[in-house]
Amino acid sequence: MRVPSVLLGLVFLASFVGCDSGPSNVEVQTGNFDAAADLRKGLESIEKSGRLGSGYNSLTSSARSLEKTDPTKAEAVSQGLKELIELKDEAKIKAKAKEILSKL
């Protein structure tokens, strides 16, 4: 009988452990994200390697971010990325990456 009451007491005590006085003020620093620079870096890598890799999703995300600052470039880059994902030949991938870079 003593074991269940001890366990119940420990559960009750544990429910208070870790509680604090409320939310703390934590300062979060944010840097300026340069979508065009991120796109350029990723596309230059693709242009050199001829491979898309896992960075493609990052490129599409950067293209969406570019819409806020330069919608015209963002549209051209987004269209180019849609075409790029369909390519399989390394030479064509390199050429398409170079073409998209020229639009930045």
C-alpha positions in Angstrom: 0.0 0.0 0.0 2.9 2.3 0.7 4.3 2.1 -2.8 1.2 3.6 -4.6 1.0 6.5 -2.2 4.7 7.2 -2.7 4.3 7.1 -6.5 1.3 9.4 -6.3 3.3 11.8 -4.2 6.2 11.7 -6.7 3.9 12.4 -9.6 2.3 15.3 -7.7 5.8 16.7 -6.9 7.0 16.2 -10.4 4.1 18.2 -11.8 5.6 21.3 -10.2 9.2 20.7 -11.2 10.3 22.9 -14.1 7.5 25.4 -13.6 8.8 28.9 -13.5 7.4 32.4 -13.0 6.3 32.8 -16.6 7.8 33.5 -20.0 11.2 35.1 -20.1 12.2 37.8 -22.5 14.6 36.3 -25.0 16.1 38.5 -27.6 16.3 36.8 -31.0 18.5 38.3 -33.6 17.5 38.0 -37.2 19.8 38.6 -40.1 18.9 40.0 -43.4 18.2 37.2 -45.8 19.4 37.9 -49.4 17.2 35.7 -51.6 19.1 36.6 -54.7 22.5 35.8 -53.2 21.2 32.5 -52.0 19.8 31.7 -55.4 23.0 32.7 -57.1 25.1 30.5 -54.7 22.8 27.5 -55.3 22.6 27.9 -59.0 26.4 28.3 -59.4 26.8 25.0 -57.5 24.4 23.4 -59.9 26.1 25.0 -62.9 29.4 23.5 -61.8 28.2 20.0 -60.9 25.3 19.4 -63.3 23.3 17.9 -60.4 20.3 19.3 -58.6 20.6 17.4 -55.3 18.6 18.3 -52.2 19.2 22.0 -52.5 16.4 22.4 -55.1 13.8 23.0 -52.4 15.9 25.7 -50.9 16.1 27.4 -54.3 12.3 27.4 -54.7 12.0 28.8 -51.2 14.5 31.5 -52.1 12.6 32.3 -55.3 9.4 32.8 -53.3 11.3 35.1 -50.9 12.5 37.1 -53.9 8.9 37.8 -54.9 8.8 40.3 -52.0 11.7 42.4 -53.3 11.7 41.8 -57.1 8.6 40.0 -58.5 9.7 40.2 -62.1 13.0 38.4 -61.4 11.2 36.0 -59.1 8.8 35.0 -61.8 11.6 34.4 -64.3 13.6 32.4 -61.8 10.6 30.3 -60.7 9.8 29.4 -64.3 13.4 28.4 -64.9 13.4 26.3 -61.8 10.3 24.5 -62.9 12.0 23.7 -66.2 15.3 22.7 -64.4 13.7 20.1 -62.3 12.5 18.2 -65.4 16.0 17.9 -66.9 18.1 14.7 -66.5 21.1 15.4 -68.7 24.0 17.1 -66.8 25.0 19.3 -69.7 21.4 20.6 -70.0 21.1 21.1 -66.3 24.3 23.2 -66.3 23.1 25.2 -69.3 19.7 25.9 -67.6 21.3 26.9 -64.4 23.5 29.3 -66.3 20.4 30.7 -68.1 18.6 31.2 -64.8 21.7 32.9 -63.3 21.6 35.4 -66.2 18.1 36.4 -65.1 19.3 37.3 -61.6 
